[in-house]
Amino acid sequence: MKLPQKIWIDGKFKDSRKPAVSVFDRGFLYGDGVYETMRVYGRKIFHFPEHYQRLMRSARGLGIKVKYACASLHSAAEKLLQVNGLKEAVVRITLTRGQGPLGFDPRPCQNPVMVMAAVPVPNHAQILYQKGIQLALARVRRNPRVSIDPAFKSINNLNNIFAKMEAIKQKSYEALMLNTEGYLAEGTISNLFFVKGNILHTPSLDCGLLAGVTRGLVIQLAKKRGLKIKEGFFVPKDLFLAHEVFITSTTLEVMPVARIVDEKARVHKINKGRVGCWAKTLRQDYQEEIVK
C-alpha cells in the first residue's frame, strides 16, 4: 500500500515519512492508547459522530483526555483527505497517553498525543462478497473484560494478532474468537451475525466484545426488514447449524461467510457453502445508507 504524504498530529500536518512521535510515547512503549477507524466514501466520512463518541468512551475508560471537539476533529479529517488527494479511503485516529518516563505509572503523562492518518481503501475483492469467506475458529480466547475490556478500542492488539496468525495458518480470511467461558465473541476486526429461521443472532456485548458502529447499523437495518434480533450467549455449534453467517466491520461492511474451520481443523460449510439472502440484502441496504 502506498503511504500518504501527510499525516495530522495535534493540529499540524506533517510528512508521514519523517519521525513524528517520540520513542518515549506510551503508545509506542506500552500500547497505552485507543483508536478509531472510519470509512470514507467520496470524501464523506461515514458515521463520524458515532466513531467519535466511541473514541470518547474508550479514552474515558483509560483515563485519557480528548482535547478536540467532534466538529473540529471532523474538519481536520476532511482537510487531511484533501491534502492527500483521497476520496475513497480509511481514516484512523490514534490517541495515546503521550510522552513520559519509562515505567508503568501514568501520572507523569499530562499531554496526550493524537495522530490521524488517511490511507486508500483496502482491496476486498468483489468475489469474496459473491462467494463468501472462510472463518477460522481461533484457539486463543478473547481477553476477558476483567483484564483488558474489549469494549475499549485499545491499541494494545496482541490478542487480535495472535488470532489472525491462526487464521493465516488455516488459510482463512478472518479469525473468530470465543471468550474465556467458551461463548462466541467476535473476530479480529469484525462482529459476528448468523441467521436461523427468521431470527438474526449476534453475540451479546456481555460476552466481552466491541460494540461495532457497523454492528449497530446492521441491527437497525435488519429490524427495518422485519428480522427479529436475538443478542445472547452462543456456542460454535450454533454457527455450524445456522442457515447463514456473516461478519461486519467498518472496512468489510457486510461480508458473507461460506465456511468455518473449527479448532480441530474440520471445515463446516454454511448454507452448503453458498452466500445467504440476508447477507446480500443487508449489504445492499448498507450501501444505500452510504449514499444518503
N, C-alpha and C positions, 0 to 999 in steps of 0.2 A: 504494500500500500504506500502510495506517495504521501509523505508527511506535509501538512500545511506549512506555509511560510511563517504565519504569525499565530501566536497564542496570546491569551489575555491573562495577566496576573495582577490582581488587585488594582484594577483601573487603568493599567497600561498595556499596550500591545508590544510584544517582544518577539524577537527572532526565535523560532522554535528550535533552530539548530545550535543555539548557544546556551550555556548553563544559565538557569533562571531561578532554581530553588536550591537553598543551602543543603549541603550534605548533613547538616545538623538539624534539618527539618524532621519533626517526629513522624511525619507521614513516610518519609524515606527510611528512617531508623526503625520504626516500630509498627508501621501500618496504622498510625493513630490519626484517623480521619474518616470522612464519609464522602460519598459521591452520588451523582445522578447522571443518567444517560438519557438523552432526548432525541427523538427522530425529527428530521426536518424535511418537509415536502414543499418544494418550490419556494424556499427561504422562509416558509411558515413553520415555526416550531410548534409541534403538536402537543397540546395539553401542558404548556409550560407552567401555568399556575399550580396544577396538581403535582408536578415534579418538584416545584419549589417548596410546596407545603411538606412534601415527604423529606426533602433535604433539611427543612427546619426541624422536623420531628427527629430525624437521625442525629442532627447536631445537638439538639437538646439532650438526647439520650447519652451522648458522650460528653456533655458539658462544654461544648464549643459554641462560641457566639458567632452568629451570622450578621455581618455588618452591612449587608446590602439588601435593600427592599426588593420585592418581586419585580416591580416595574423597571427599576434601574438595571437589574441583572438581565432582565429580558432584553432591554435595549442594547446592553453590551454584547449579548449573544448575537443579536441581529447584525451589529456592526462587525463582529468577528467573522460571520459568514460572508459579509460583503467584502471585507479586505482580503479574504482568501478566495473569493470568486466561487463560492459554493452555493448551490441551490438545493441539491439532494444530498443530505448529509446526516451525520450523527454529532451531536454536541455533548461533550462530557464536562461536568463541573466537579472539581475535586476541592474539598475543603479539609485542610489539616490543622492541627493544633498550633503549628508554627515551629519556629526555631527555638531550641533550648539546649541545656547541658545534657550530657549523657546521663542516663538513669531514667527510671520509670515515673518519678514524681512529676505530675503535670503542672504544678503550681508556678514554676518559673516561666511558663509559656503564656504570655499575655497578648500576643499578636498573631491570631490565626491567619493562615495564608489561603487564598482562594485562587485556583487556576482553572482556566476554561480553554478547551481545545475543540476544534471542529475538524472532522475528517470525512472523506467520501463514504457513502453508504456501503457496508459490506455486501458482497455479491452472494445473495442466496438464490441459487439457480431456480428458475421457474419450474423445472422438472420436479423439484422437491415438493412444491405445492400440489403438483398434479399426481405424484406417486406416493408421497409421504416419506417420512424419515424413519430411521431406526433409533430407538432409545436403548440405553444400557442401564440396567438397574445396578447402581454402584454399591460396593461393599462398605465404602466409607459412609458414615452417618452424618446427617446434618447436625451441625453443632447445636447443642440444646440452648434454650432460652436462658437458663440459669448460668450459662457460660458466656458466650457472645451472642446476644439476641439477634437472630436473623431479621427481625423487624427493623433494625437499624442497618442501613445500606453502608456497611463499613468497607474501607479499602483493604482491610485485612481479609484476603480471599483465598487463603491456602486450602480451606475446606473445599471450596469450589474447584480449585486447581487439581487437587487430588482426585476428585470425582471425574473431572474432564479427562485426566490421564487414563482413568479406567475406561471411559467411553472410547478414547482413541485406540486403546488396546483391543477393544471389542469391535472396532471398525464401525462405531456408531456415531451419529451426528451430535447427540446430546446425552448427558448422564442424568439419571433420575435418582434422587436421594430419599431414603427413609429417615425418619427421626430416630432417636435412640430407643424408642419404645416399639419400633417396627412398623409405624404407620407411614403412609406416603406423605412426602413433604413437598419438594419442588426440584426443579432442575438447576443446573449451574447458573443459567441466565434466564430461566423461564418458570412460569407457573403451569400447573397441570390441570387438565379437564378430561372427563370421559363421560360418555352418554350410555345410559341403559334405559331402554324404553323411551319415554318422553321426559326423562329427568336428566338434567345436566349436573354432574357431580364434580366437586373440586375440594381439595383438602382445606379444612378449616384453618384459619390463622392461628388457632390454638395448637395446631400441630408444630408450630415453630417455623414460620416461613415469612417471606417478604410480601407485603400487600402490594402487588404489582399494579401500576397505573393501568396497563393494558388489561390485566385481570379484571379490574373493576369495570372497565368499559365493556368488556365482553359479557360480563354478567348482566349489565344493563341491556345490551343488545339482545341477549338470549331471552330476557324477560319480555321485551317488546314482541318477540316472536312467539310468545306463549309457552316457552320452555319452563318447566319447574326447576328450581335451583336447590341443590342439596349440598351444603357445606358441612363436612363431617370428618370422621376418622376412618380411613380406608386402608386396606392392605393390598399387596401386589396382586393377589388372586382376583380382587375386584376389577383390576385393569385387564387381566387376561380374559375375563368373561364379558368385557364391555363390547357394545356394538360399534363404538368408535372412540378414538383417543386423539387429543390434540394438545399442543402447548402454546403458550402466548408469551410475548415479550415485546419491548419497545422496538427492537430491530427485526424480530421474526414475525411480528404481528400475530396472525393465527396460522400455525404450522401443523398440518396433519401428521399423525403417527401411524405407520403401517405395520411395524414390527417392534417387539420389545425383547431384549436379551436379558434373561434373569440372572441371578447370582451364580447359577450353575452352568452358565453359557448356553442355555436352551433358548431357542428362538420361538416366540409366540406371535403368530400372525393375528392382527386385529382386523375384523371385518374381512377375513380371507385375504388380507394384505392390500385391501383397496381403501381409497380415501372415502370417508363417510360424507353424507349430505350436509350434516350440521357444520362440519369444518368449512365446507365450501360456502355455505350460506352466511355463516358468521364472518368469514373473511371478506365476503362481498359487502356485508353491512359495515364492516370496519373500514373498508376502502371508501364507502360512501360518506362516512363520518369525516374522513380526511379532507374531502373537497368541500365540506360545508363552510 
